[in-house]
């Protein structure tokens, strides 16, 4: 395929993005996190997409009053802003700092066990906290993993994002598989050869399998479950908890127990549900840490009501 040539508007857009990244870099991790978080907290709730977040909260957490939902939505935007502001600083965050910017890892033993064991492994997570910190933090324990990747529409901005991610993963950059059929085939072959793969599995997939999520039917991508059952490789859940500006806790949990009834479809459905249940438990702990901005449930749930 011929690379897409940037348009004049894309070049202007990229120049603005480059200036913002330079600004965040100059501010330092704490100030960048605070500035971007507070800005998005003010502006985000005014955008039309916040109506989707409000509807999602009505569906998933019907016990919440309107005021509580508004508070969560402001927190969602603040977390998203902080995640963007922290992006140019991820490569420089230090582990186990006494205070200020940095990160810590809970469940180190599961990463160490996998590093010693070797072979294929699947890491599953969602858009929780600063999810961008999960790959570089895990890589520091000898288990760097490849990921699926949705390219930004602007190739110039896409290049900036990829560069920041590669910098955070240095000196062990890992493959990025494009979302879609071709990327799925490449990822499958990678895992078959003993590769490690991380997947954010919290978004809707129209041609996925139906599973429950917050007690509601939700079409869910089956790829992670299918690969785990095919190769009988560990599935290690984990997520990122925000403790403060540019201060993060990576929570790694023990590998899931893979179902093995002999019925492939039944095992697939059981594992997909197991992963959804895990995601839900994390989100319920701190709802504002999850990205509620996409239509996770059937289209009919979003019609005017």
Secondary structure by P-SEA (a helix, b strand, c coil): cccccccaaaaaaaaaaaaaaaaaaaacaaaaaaaaaaaaaaccccccaaaaaaaaaaaacccccaaaaaaaaaaaaaaaaaaaaaccccccccccccccccccccaaaaaaaaaaaccbbbbbbcccccccaaaaaaaaacccbbbbbbbcccaaaaaaaaaaaaaaaccbbbbbbcccaaaaaaaaaaaaabbbbbbbcccccccbbbbbcccccccccaaaaaaaaacbbbbbbcbbbbccccbbbbbbbccccccccccaaaaaaaaaaaaaaaaaaaaaacccccccccccccccccccc
